Amino acid sequence: MLRAAIVAGVLLALSGCSSAPMRELQQLLWTSKGDAAFATGMGQYENGQYVESARNLQAAVNLGLPAAQRARAHKHLAFIHCASGRERLCREDFRKALAVEPKMELTTAEAGHPVWGPIFRSMKGGEPPLSAGLRLYEEGKYEESATTLQGAIERGLPDRDRARAHKHLAFMHCAANRERQCRDEFRRALDFDPGLQLTAAESGHPAWGPVFRSMKGEPRGEPALAKAQASLQPAKGAAAPGKGEPALAAGVRLYEEGSYDASARNLHEALAQGLADAERVRAHKHLAFIHCAADRQRSCREEFRKALAIDPTLELAPAEAGHPAWGPVFRAVKAGR
């Protein structure tokens, strides 16, 4: 009671002050109507209850929050929208967060997320999206690179820059055995720059070199992906791959394409056929991702537990660890909780 009376007295004394420092102090001292809903929403977000979290965070914003909390609420609403494929709403909440707190930055784990990291950076400004997408490609961060390059295309680029973006998207599709999408991207690149040529290093790549030459009308020989796959076969006398490796490769590829049911079937088949320990860990990890994304928490934990039983030192990549669905679950299982 005494503390409440003191706070009330201070606020009353400050009520006539209109300077910026006084307004900031008032915000710090004031308990907003949205505090309870904000705390509940943040707790639900950490627990992976994203639908409930979004409902409470939006209610907190509507009820009223100090600027710093409002920015955090909009930021986490953006995360939830992005993770659910609602890019327009994700951008809208990032825009609201930055309007409240223009200097806002994401944590390292948040910034590494392959979906919302590139979107936030594009909203924040700084490095041009095309440059960022090409840099991420060179760093091997292909999911983030593809998202950033696609965003750069959607926002508009000069013809030659657009051709470069489509060319690198083609590289990523071909490398993942998605020949149809690879061809589509090369076709778009050539529409914007008919004189486009690959560098010597690019042209010599076994996955996309033959595909690009076929698009340019040059002699092709054997099918591009068959040639690429043949180049990756073990030499005569080398150890044969595990029986489950083709199914594992197919499962991971289907996961990256968003075909989660088909991915899970292939991953289970790979495990049943037999895999080396490192590949078994990879299969269980991706099965955990699929279960967590579908809100099957028990099955997600079970797959992470199996992966860690094989490799107790397992860590997720920064982009994986920052995911709101499985990042907290993995950390909890790893900690024995």
C-alpha positions as CSV (number, residue, x, y, z in Angstrom):
1,M,0.0,0.0,0.0
2,L,2.8,2.4,0.9
3,R,4.7,1.8,-2.3
4,A,1.5,2.2,-4.3
5,A,0.8,5.5,-2.5
6,I,4.4,6.7,-3.2
7,V,4.1,5.8,-6.9
8,A,0.7,7.5,-7.2
9,G,2.1,10.6,-5.5
10,V,5.1,10.7,-7.9
11,L,2.9,10.3,-10.9
12,L,0.6,13.0,-9.7
13,A,3.6,15.3,-9.2
14,L,4.8,14.5,-12.7
15,S,1.4,14.8,-14.4
16,G,2.0,18.4,-15.2
17,C,5.4,17.8,-16.7
18,S,5.6,17.4,-20.4
19,S,9.4,17.0,-21.1
20,A,10.6,13.8,-22.8
21,P,12.6,12.6,-19.6
22,M,9.5,13.1,-17.5
23,R,7.3,11.2,-20.0
24,E,9.8,8.3,-19.9
25,L,9.9,8.3,-16.1
26,Q,6.1,8.2,-16.1
27,Q,6.1,5.2,-18.4
28,L,8.6,3.4,-16.1
29,L,6.5,4.0,-13.0
30,W,3.1,3.4,-14.6
31,T,1.6,-0.1,-14.5
32,S,-0.3,-0.5,-17.8
33,K,-3.6,-2.3,-18.3
34,G,-2.0,-4.7,-20.7
35,D,0.8,-5.9,-18.3
36,A,-1.0,-9.1,-17.3
37,A,-1.9,-10.1,-20.9
38,F,1.7,-9.2,-22.0
39,A,3.2,-11.4,-19.3
40,T,0.8,-14.3,-20.2
41,G,1.5,-14.0,-23.9
42,M,5.3,-14.0,-23.5
43,G,5.1,-17.1,-21.3
44,Q,2.9,-18.8,-23.8
45,Y,5.3,-17.9,-26.6
46,E,8.2,-19.5,-24.7
47,N,6.1,-22.6,-24.1
48,G,5.3,-22.9,-27.9
49,Q,1.6,-22.0,-27.5
50,Y,1.7,-19.6,-30.4
51,V,-2.0,-19.2,-31.1
52,E,-2.7,-18.4,-27.4
53,S,0.4,-16.2,-27.3
54,A,-0.7,-14.1,-30.3
55,R,-4.2,-13.6,-28.8
56,N,-2.8,-12.3,-25.5
57,L,0.0,-10.2,-27.0
58,Q,-2.6,-8.5,-29.3
59,A,-4.9,-8.0,-26.3
60,A,-2.0,-6.4,-24.4
61,V,-1.3,-4.0,-27.2
62,N,-5.0,-3.1,-27.4
63,L,-5.2,-2.6,-23.6
64,G,-2.1,-0.4,-23.5
65,L,1.6,-1.0,-22.9
66,P,4.7,1.2,-22.4
67,A,6.7,1.7,-25.5
68,A,9.4,-0.9,-24.8
69,Q,6.8,-3.6,-24.0
70,R,4.7,-2.6,-27.1
71,A,7.8,-3.0,-29.3
72,R,8.5,-6.5,-27.8
73,A,4.8,-7.5,-28.2
74,H,4.8,-6.5,-31.9
75,K,8.2,-8.2,-32.5
76,H,6.9,-11.5,-31.1
77,L,3.6,-11.2,-33.0
78,A,5.8,-10.8,-36.1
79,F,7.8,-14.0,-35.2
80,I,4.5,-15.9,-34.9
81,H,3.1,-14.6,-38.2
82,C,6.4,-15.3,-40.1
83,A,6.6,-18.8,-38.7
84,S,3.1,-19.5,-39.9
85,G,3.8,-18.2,-43.4
86,R,1.8,-14.9,-43.0
87,E,4.5,-12.6,-44.4
88,R,2.3,-9.6,-44.9
89,L,1.2,-9.6,-41.2
90,C,4.8,-10.4,-40.1
91,R,6.1,-7.3,-42.0
92,E,3.2,-5.2,-40.5
93,D,4.1,-6.1,-36.9
94,F,7.8,-5.5,-37.5
95,R,6.9,-2.1,-39.0
96,K,4.8,-1.3,-35.8
97,A,7.7,-2.4,-33.6
98,L,10.2,-0.3,-35.4
99,A,7.8,2.7,-35.4
100,V,7.8,2.4,-31.6
101,E,11.5,1.6,-31.2
102,P,13.5,2.5,-34.4
103,K,16.8,1.3,-32.9
104,M,15.4,-2.1,-32.1
105,E,17.7,-5.1,-32.9
106,L,17.1,-8.8,-32.8
107,T,19.2,-11.1,-30.6
108,T,21.7,-13.3,-32.3
109,A,19.4,-16.3,-32.1
110,E,16.5,-14.3,-33.4
111,A,18.4,-12.7,-36.2
112,G,19.6,-16.1,-37.4
113,H,16.1,-17.4,-38.0
114,P,15.7,-18.3,-41.8
115,V,12.2,-16.9,-42.1
116,W,12.0,-13.7,-40.1
117,G,15.7,-12.8,-39.9
118,P,15.9,-11.7,-43.6
119,I,12.5,-10.0,-43.3
120,F,13.5,-8.0,-40.3
121,R,16.7,-6.9,-41.9
122,S,14.8,-5.8,-45.0
123,M,12.5,-3.7,-42.8
124,K,15.3,-2.3,-40.8
125,G,17.3,-1.1,-43.8
126,G,21.1,-1.2,-44.0
127,E,22.6,-3.8,-46.4
128,P,20.6,-3.9,-49.7
129,P,18.5,-7.1,-49.9
130,L,20.3,-8.3,-53.1
131,S,23.7,-7.9,-51.5
132,A,22.5,-9.6,-48.3
133,G,21.1,-12.5,-50.3
134,L,24.3,-13.0,-52.3
135,R,26.4,-12.8,-49.1
136,L,24.2,-15.4,-47.3
137,Y,24.6,-17.6,-50.4
138,E,28.4,-17.4,-50.2
139,E,28.2,-18.2,-46.5
140,G,26.2,-21.3,-47.2
141,K,23.0,-20.1,-45.5
142,Y,20.8,-21.1,-48.4
143,E,17.3,-20.9,-46.9
144,E,18.0,-17.4,-45.6
145,S,19.6,-16.5,-49.0
146,A,16.6,-17.7,-50.9
147,T,14.1,-15.8,-48.7
148,T,16.2,-12.6,-49.0
149,L,16.7,-12.9,-52.8
150,Q,13.0,-13.5,-53.3
151,G,12.2,-10.4,-51.2
152,A,14.7,-8.3,-53.2
153,I,12.9,-9.4,-56.4
154,E,9.5,-8.6,-55.0
155,R,10.6,-5.1,-54.0
156,G,12.0,-4.4,-57.5
157,L,15.5,-4.6,-59.1
158,P,17.1,-3.4,-62.3
159,D,17.0,-6.1,-65.0
160,R,20.6,-7.3,-64.6
161,D,20.4,-7.4,-60.8
162,R,17.1,-9.3,-61.1
163,A,18.8,-11.8,-63.4
164,R,21.6,-12.4,-60.8
165,A,19.0,-13.0,-58.1
166,H,17.1,-15.6,-60.3
167,K,20.4,-17.2,-61.2
168,H,21.4,-17.8,-57.6
169,L,17.9,-19.1,-56.8
170,A,18.4,-21.5,-59.7
171,F,21.7,-22.7,-58.2
172,M,20.0,-23.5,-54.9
173,H,17.1,-25.4,-56.5
174,C,19.5,-27.4,-58.7
175,A,21.8,-28.2,-55.8
176,A,18.7,-29.6,-53.9
177,N,17.7,-31.7,-57.0
178,R,14.7,-29.5,-57.7
179,E,15.3,-29.4,-61.5
180,R,11.9,-28.0,-62.5
181,Q,12.3,-25.0,-60.1
182,C,15.9,-24.6,-61.2
183,R,14.9,-24.4,-64.9
184,D,12.1,-21.9,-64.0
185,E,14.6,-19.6,-62.3
186,F,17.1,-19.8,-65.1
187,R,14.3,-19.1,-67.6
188,R,13.4,-15.9,-65.6
189,A,17.1,-14.9,-65.4
190,L,17.4,-15.2,-69.2
191,D,14.2,-13.3,-69.7
192,F,15.8,-10.3,-67.9
193,D,19.3,-10.7,-69.3
194,P,19.3,-12.8,-72.5
195,G,23.1,-12.4,-72.7
196,L,23.6,-13.9,-69.3
197,Q,26.6,-16.3,-69.0
198,L,27.9,-18.3,-66.0
199,T,31.5,-17.8,-64.8
200,A,33.9,-20.6,-65.4
201,A,33.5,-21.9,-61.9
202,E,29.7,-21.7,-62.0
203,S,29.5,-23.3,-65.5
204,G,31.6,-26.3,-64.3
205,H,29.2,-27.2,-61.5
206,P,27.8,-30.7,-62.2
207,A,24.3,-29.9,-60.9
208,W,23.4,-26.6,-62.6
209,G,26.0,-26.3,-65.4
210,P,24.3,-28.8,-67.8
211,V,20.9,-27.4,-66.9
212,F,22.0,-23.8,-67.7
213,R,23.6,-24.9,-71.0
214,S,20.5,-26.7,-72.0
215,M,18.5,-23.5,-71.3
216,K,20.9,-21.5,-73.5
217,G,20.4,-24.0,-76.3
218,E,23.9,-25.6,-76.1
219,P,24.5,-29.3,-76.4
220,R,23.5,-31.0,-73.2
221,G,24.4,-34.7,-73.4
222,E,23.0,-36.7,-70.5
223,P,20.3,-35.3,-68.2
224,A,21.7,-32.7,-65.8
225,L,20.7,-34.2,-62.5
226,A,21.6,-37.7,-63.6
227,K,25.0,-36.4,-64.5
228,A,25.3,-34.6,-61.2
229,Q,24.3,-37.7,-59.3
230,A,26.7,-39.8,-61.3
231,S,29.5,-37.5,-60.4
232,L,28.7,-38.0,-56.7
233,Q,28.7,-41.8,-56.9
234,P,31.6,-43.5,-55.0
235,A,34.6,-44.6,-57.0
236,K,35.0,-48.2,-57.9
237,G,36.2,-50.1,-54.8
238,A,35.0,-47.4,-52.4
239,A,32.7,-48.2,-49.5
240,A,29.1,-48.4,-50.5
241,P,26.7,-45.9,-48.8
242,G,24.3,-47.2,-46.1
243,K,21.1,-48.7,-47.3
244,G,19.0,-45.9,-45.9
245,E,21.0,-43.0,-47.3
246,P,18.9,-42.4,-50.5
247,A,15.7,-42.3,-48.4
248,L,17.4,-39.9,-45.9
249,A,18.5,-37.6,-48.8
250,A,15.0,-37.7,-50.2
251,G,13.5,-37.0,-46.7
252,V,15.7,-34.0,-46.1
253,R,15.0,-32.7,-49.6
254,L,11.2,-33.1,-49.1
255,Y,11.5,-31.3,-45.7
256,E,13.3,-28.4,-47.4
257,E,10.5,-28.2,-50.0
258,G,7.9,-28.1,-47.2
259,S,6.4,-31.6,-48.0
260,Y,6.5,-32.7,-44.4
261,D,4.3,-35.8,-44.5
262,A,6.3,-37.2,-47.4
263,S,9.5,-36.2,-45.7
264,A,8.6,-38.0,-42.4
265,R,7.8,-41.2,-44.4
266,N,11.2,-41.2,-46.1
267,L,13.0,-40.4,-42.9
268,H,11.3,-43.3,-41.1
269,E,12.1,-45.6,-44.0
270,A,15.8,-44.5,-43.9
271,L,16.0,-45.3,-40.2
272,A,14.4,-48.7,-40.8
273,Q,16.8,-49.5,-43.7
274,G,19.9,-48.6,-41.6
275,L,22.0,-45.5,-41.3
276,A,25.4,-44.6,-39.8
277,D,25.1,-42.8,-36.4
278,A,25.6,-39.3,-37.8
279,E,22.8,-39.9,-40.4
280,R,20.5,-41.4,-37.7
281,V,21.0,-38.2,-35.7
282,R,20.1,-36.1,-38.7
283,A,17.0,-38.1,-39.4
284,H,15.7,-38.0,-35.8
285,K,16.5,-34.2,-35.7
286,H,14.4,-33.5,-38.8
287,L,11.6,-35.7,-37.5
288,A,11.6,-33.7,-34.3
289,F,11.4,-30.4,-36.4
290,I,8.3,-31.8,-38.3
291,H,6.6,-32.9,-35.1
292,C,7.2,-29.6,-33.3
293,A,6.0,-27.6,-36.3
294,A,2.8,-29.6,-36.2
295,D,2.5,-28.9,-32.4
296,R,3.1,-32.6,-31.5
297,Q,5.2,-31.8,-28.5
298,R,5.5,-35.3,-27.1
299,S,6.7,-36.8,-30.4
300,C,9.0,-33.9,-31.0
301,R,10.7,-34.4,-27.6
302,E,10.9,-38.2,-28.3
303,E,12.8,-37.6,-31.5
304,F,15.2,-35.1,-30.0
305,R,15.8,-37.6,-27.1
306,K,16.7,-40.3,-29.7
307,A,19.0,-38.0,-31.5
308,L,20.8,-37.0,-28.3
309,A,21.0,-40.6,-27.1
310,I,23.2,-41.2,-30.2
311,D,25.1,-37.9,-30.1
312,P,24.9,-36.2,-26.6
313,T,27.1,-33.3,-28.0
314,L,24.5,-32.5,-30.7
315,E,23.8,-28.8,-31.1
316,L,21.4,-27.1,-33.5
317,A,22.7,-24.6,-36.1
318,P,22.0,-20.9,-35.2
319,A,19.1,-20.7,-37.7
320,E,17.6,-24.0,-36.2
321,A,18.1,-23.0,-32.6
322,G,16.3,-19.7,-33.1
323,H,13.1,-21.4,-34.3
324,P,10.2,-20.6,-31.9
325,A,8.6,-24.1,-32.2
326,W,11.6,-26.5,-31.7
327,G,14.4,-24.3,-30.3
328,P,13.0,-24.1,-26.7
329,V,12.0,-27.8,-26.9
330,F,15.5,-28.9,-27.9
331,R,17.1,-26.8,-25.2
332,A,14.8,-28.3,-22.6
333,V,15.5,-31.9,-23.7
334,K,19.2,-31.2,-23.8
335,A,19.1,-29.9,-20.3
336,G,17.2,-33.0,-19.1
337,R,13.9,-31.1,-18.5
